[in-house]
Amino acid sequence: MSDQMSATPSATAAPATNPAASEEIAAAPWEARLWIISCVLASLGALLFGLSTWMPWVTATGYASVSIVNGHQQFYRFLLDPADIDGSFGLFGGSLLSVVGLLLLPFLWQQRSRIGNLLALIGYWVWAILLTVFVSANSRYFQKNSTVTLVPDLDRNVHTIVLSVAPVLQFGYWLHFAAIGIVTIAAILLPVTMLPGVARARLVARNSGRMGPLARIPGMGALTFALAVWAAGIFLFPWATTNCGSVPLIAGTCTGLPFTSALRLGINGHAQAFDPLVSLHAVGLLLGIGAALIFLTAWLGRITRSFYVWVALWLLAATFIAFVANAGVGLLVAHPAAQGLSGRWNGDNGIIVTFLGLLIGWGALLYLIINSGRQSAAQADA
């Protein structure tokens, strides 16, 4: 009887010690740390490369091959980055390449599927090879006596220039070297450390606290609705209009300014360290594909803590970019002539709809986090 009584406390205390957690502690801790380091390096490299692509690489001085004023060649001075060059990748290809690394990160960090990790690793390697080709192909244009063809999306009268002097290297040029170095190190470490046994043990330990399918419906429904509202504000509604009166823009009787143009004005006015061309494709690709991945994961995947982190990061990026675009609308409303436009401009429905979607998204994320915490507490009490 005494043996049975003495065994009761141990049996009661046993659930507090998770076997998976014990296995993780007993396993080699350096494996888990090295895996985390490799993912951190992959994230940092993707972020730095995405930023450096849209920062000035060189200060170029040259002349247009067809621009002669009073018998003299007219010289120009430009701040150029790879996105300004009409090369083999094109503006859309360069924009896509600048954000692919960031879009692969959730698949690298996830711990549910080894196949998912493997596919993400292959994608990261392919992306690293392509960005090396992209950098090499565009760097050859930044040489003395090189003929540079600018992308047609630039608001300039000059489309082809000949560099008369050696370009002066800017911060973005050196930042991209640092990014490529970090990406290379991460690409080497990732195959060695991809989801080791320690990470698998951590996965088993966390799966018990994930949100069930019924509990996720209200929060995921609100999050899906938020993404739909945000997408409508970004891609469908105008952000500023002129001469529209009470007639909606969809009737085609007034002039409207889309989100991309508003963001371009905001970058020109408040974020001059970056190329305004980032607003044409890169931002839409990053946020649009990111929203689609959130939607698919919300309804098809297992909801874990890392999902909340990625949703929060997406909301932070989308909110910041929306504020920059809104600032661009403010510049247009205050001084339309300074932006090369005429007439009286006013902010329009796109601003309200976009920020409404973001507000609902933040609320849905907060609800999901609180509900997940309650479920974890209930399971611990049980």
NUTIMAR-229556 format. One record per residue (C-alpha): x, y, z. Coordinates in pm, whole numbers, padded with zeros to 5 digits. Layout:
BEGIN
       xx       yy       zz
        X        Y        Z
...
***
This chain:
BEGIN
       xx       yy       zz
    00000    00000    00000
    00283    00235    00083
    00441    00157   -00252
    00119    00250   -00429
    00083    00570   -00229
    00441    00672   -00298
    00396    00609   -00669
    00092    00835   -00692
    00279    01169   -00680
    00517    01055   -00952
    00230    00948   -01170
    00063    01283   -01114
    00376    01479   -01189
    00469    01276   -01496
    00264    01480   -01749
    00454    01796   -01652
    00769    01650   -01807
    00714    01625   -02181
    00909    01331   -02331
    00971    01534   -02647
    01118    01817   -02442
    01342    01570   -02257
    01458    01428   -02589
    01539    01779   -02709
    01744    01852   -02400
    01924    01520   -02423
    02004    01567   -02793
    02300    01770   -02911
    02197    02134   -02850
    02434    02265   -03115
    02216    02110   -03387
    01916    02320   -03290
    02128    02631   -03249
    02299    02583   -03584
    01963    02529   -03753
    01830    02853   -03603
    02147    03039   -03704
    02120    02915   -04062
    01755    03028   -04083
    01842    03365   -03932
    02122    03410   -04186
    01886    03311   -04469
    01633    03567   -04345
    01891    03842   -04306
    02040    03776   -04650
    01699    03783   -04819
    01606    04106   -04643
    01934    04281   -04722
    01924    04177   -05086
    01565    04295   -05120
    01661    04634   -04976
    01986    04669   -05172
    01811    04601   -05503
    01614    04924   -05460
    01893    05142   -05320
    02136    05342   -05537
    02440    05141   -05645
    02629    05407   -05840
    02628    05774   -05923
    02658    05774   -06302
    02755    06069   -06519
    02702    06034   -06893
    02545    06170   -07206
    02256    06059   -07420
    02361    05926   -07757
    02096    06136   -07934
    02092    06443   -07711
    02286    06735   -07863
    02207    07094   -07760
    02366    07383   -07959
    02625    07148   -08104
    02733    07020   -07762
    02665    06688   -07596
    02431    06723   -07298
    02544    06545   -06985
    02326    06384   -06717
    02386    06265   -06364
    02184    05972   -06230
    02165    05758   -05919
    02127    05408   -06063
    02044    05067   -05919
    01988    04732   -06097
    01615    04796   -06129
    01687    05102   -06347
    01866    04894   -06610
    01662    04749   -06895
    01855    04422   -06887
    01775    04060   -06955
    01558    04022   -06643
    01348    04333   -06704
    01180    04539   -06435
    00925    04271   -06349
    01189    03996   -06332
    01413    04206   -06109
    01116    04295   -05889
    01017    03931   -05851
    01375    03826   -05776
    01403    04089   -05503
    01110    03944   -05304
    01131    03567   -05373
    01386    03515   -05096
    01153    03678   -04843
    00856    03472   -04960
    01053    03149   -04911
    01134    03222   -04547
    00809    03090   -04390
    00871    02755   -04562
    01230    02744   -04436
    01127    02820   -04078
    00828    02583   -04064
    00874    02260   -03872
    00576    02054   -03987
    00709    01886   -04298
    01052    01771   -04404
    00932    01776   -04764
    00826    02138   -04724
    01169    02222   -04583
    01339    02039   -04869
    01135    02220   -05136
    01204    02553   -04968
    01574    02470   -04957
    01576    02389   -05329
    01391    02711   -05399
    01638    02908   -05188
    01932    02758   -05378
    01773    02836   -05716
    01700    03189   -05598
    02059    03234   -05478
    02194    03122   -05817
    01957    03351   -06007
    02038    03654   -05795
    02410    03593   -05856
    02343    03589   -06231
    02124    03900   -06193
    02394    04092   -06008
    02667    03986   -06252
    02456    04076   -06555
    02376    04423   -06426
    02716    04504   -06276
    02877    04501   -06621
    02676    04810   -06712
    02833    05013   -06431
    03165    05066   -06609
    03321    05364   -06783
    03217    05401   -07150
    02931    05154   -07099
    02604    05216   -07280
    02315    05188   -07037
    01953    05150   -07148
    01712    05263   -06877
    01377    05097   -06816
    01089    05273   -06993
    00902    05314   -06663
    01142    05587   -06553
    00996    05938   -06583
    01289    06065   -06784
    01328    06191   -07137
    01655    06001   -07169
    01640    05626   -07229
    02001    05547   -07329
    02313    05703   -07181
    02686    05650   -07229
    02885    05669   -06905
    03160    05925   -06963
    03340    05867   -06632
    03376    05577   -06394
    03063    05554   -06174
    03095    05641   -05805
    02991    05345   -05591
    02713    05401   -05338
    02601    05222   -05021
    02359    04991   -05202
    02644    04843   -05406
    02834    04733   -05096
    02517    04622   -04918
    02436    04378   -05197
    02782    04219   -05159
    02714    04168   -04789
    02372    04020   -04875
    02518    03776   -05127
    02784    03667   -04877
    02523    03600   -04609
    02297    03418   -04856
    02591    03200   -04962
    02673    03103   -04603
    02307    03029   -04533
    02276    02819   -04850
    02571    02606   -04732
    02448    02566   -04374
    02083    02494   -04451
    02133    02147   -04608
    02344    02043   -04310
    02107    02167   -04041
    01763    02143   -04206
    01513    02023   -03947
    01740    01802   -03730
    01609    01562   -03468
    01599    01837   -03208
    01369    02046   -03425
    01147    01743   -03480
    01122    01693   -03104
    01030    02057   -03061
    00763    02014   -03327
    00605    01720   -03142
    00607    01918   -02819
    00429    02214   -02977
    00170    02024   -03180
   -00032    01945   -02868
   -00110    02314   -02822
   -00217    02406   -03172
   -00562    02547   -03241
   -00834    02302   -03338
   -01035    02332   -03660
   -01355    02456   -03491
   -01181    02711   -03272
   -01006    02866   -03568
   -01320    02947   -03770
   -01413    03289   -03618
   -01058    03421   -03617
   -00966    03280   -03956
   -01291    03405   -04104
   -01216    03756   -03978
   -00858    03732   -04106
   -00977    03616   -04449
   -01227    03900   -04464
   -00951    04144   -04368
   -00726    04019   -04648
   -01010    04053   -04900
   -01091    04408   -04788
   -00722    04504   -04796
   -00678    04358   -05145
   -00981    04554   -05270
   -00835    04876   -05131
   -00496    04811   -05288
   -00586    04669   -05628
   -00940    04790   -05707
   -01015    05127   -05549
   -00841    05457   -05635
   -00643    05636   -05367
   -00696    05984   -05505
   -00930    06130   -05766
   -00993    06456   -05946
   -01301    06589   -06129
   -01506    06291   -06022
   -01789    06450   -05822
   -02036    06185   -05716
   -01968    05952   -06008
   -01767    05643   -05909
   -01433    05583   -06076
   -01548    05251   -06221
   -01776    05445   -06458
   -01463    05580   -06626
   -01570    05946   -06623
   -01303    06078   -06386
   -00931    06050   -06324
   -00805    05830   -06043
   -00467    05760   -05888
   -00403    05391   -05805
   -00216    05264   -05502
    00109    05209   -05693
    00122    05573   -05804
    00038    05696   -05454
    00317    05482   -05312
    00556    05613   -05577
    00478    05971   -05474
    00524    05880   -05108
    00864    05724   -05173
    00971    06025   -05378
    00873    06259   -05098
    00955    06070   -04780
    01180    05771   -04858
    01426    05899   -05116
    01686    05639   -05022
    01482    05387   -05222
    01396    05366   -05589
    01030    05462   -05651
    01015    05181   -05910
    00974    04941   -05616
    00610    05050   -05609
    00530    04916   -05957
    00573    04541   -05907
    00782    04445   -05603
    00548    04571   -05331
    00241    04419   -05494
    00417    04085   -05542
    00548    04074   -05185
    00223    04169   -05013
   -00011    03996   -05258
    00166    03659   -05256
    00219    03691   -04882
   -00155    03745   -04831
   -00232    03441   -05047
    00006    03225   -04840
   -00157    03346   -04517
   -00501    03256   -04654
   -00393    02906   -04761
   -00215    02835   -04433
   -00508    02967   -04230
   -00753    02714   -04373
   -00535    02424   -04490
   -00241    02418   -04250
   -00187    02356   -03882
   -00188    02679   -03687
    00121    02715   -03468
    00296    03007   -03300
    00514    03072   -03602
    00198    03142   -03808
    00113    03432   -03577
    00465    03569   -03617
    00443    03570   -03997
    00096    03727   -03993
    00222    04000   -03760
    00522    04068   -03984
    00298    04087   -04291
    00061    04327   -04115
    00354    04545   -04004
    00489    04565   -04360
    00146    04628   -04513
    00064    04896   -04256
    00395    05077   -04302
    00363    05073   -04682
    00004    05197   -04659
    00118    05493   -04448
    00386    05578   -04706
    00127    05567   -04985
   -00109    05780   -04779
    00170    06035   -04735
    00206    06040   -05113
   -00163    06124   -05147
   -00111    06406   -04899
    00166    06550   -05115
   -00053    06528   -05422
   -00351    06697   -05253
   -00133    06978   -05116
    00083    07043   -05424
   -00045    06868   -05739
    00168    07082   -05971
    00486    06972   -05790
    00393    06611   -05873
    00347    06692   -06243
   -00035    06683   -06224
   -00306    06945   -06250
   -00651    06996   -06102
   -00785    06959   -05752
   -00712    06617   -05606
   -00876    06449   -05306
   -00814    06127   -05120
   -01053    05849   -05218
   -01201    05518   -05107
   -00883    05315   -05151
   -00731    05472   -04839
   -01033    05398   -04620
   -01083    05044   -04749
   -00715    04952   -04714
   -00680    05078   -04357
   -01013    04917   -04264
   -00881    04583   -04387
   -00559    04627   -04189
   -00753    04721   -03874
   -00969    04409   -03904
   -00654    04205   -03966
   -00488    04329   -03647
   -00806    04255   -03453
   -00829    03904   -03598
   -00466    03832   -03509
   -00521    03954   -03152
   -00829    03731   -03121
   -00637    03427   -03250
   -00350    03483   -03007
   -00583    03527   -02708
   -00793    03224   -02804
   -00482    03012   -02852
   -00358    03112   -02508
   -00690    03012   -02352
   -00680    02673   -02523
   -00324    02613   -02402
   -00425    02703   -02048
   -00727    02472   -02066
   -00514    02184   -02189
   -00263    02245   -01910
   -00541    02237   -01647
   -00676    01917   -01798
***
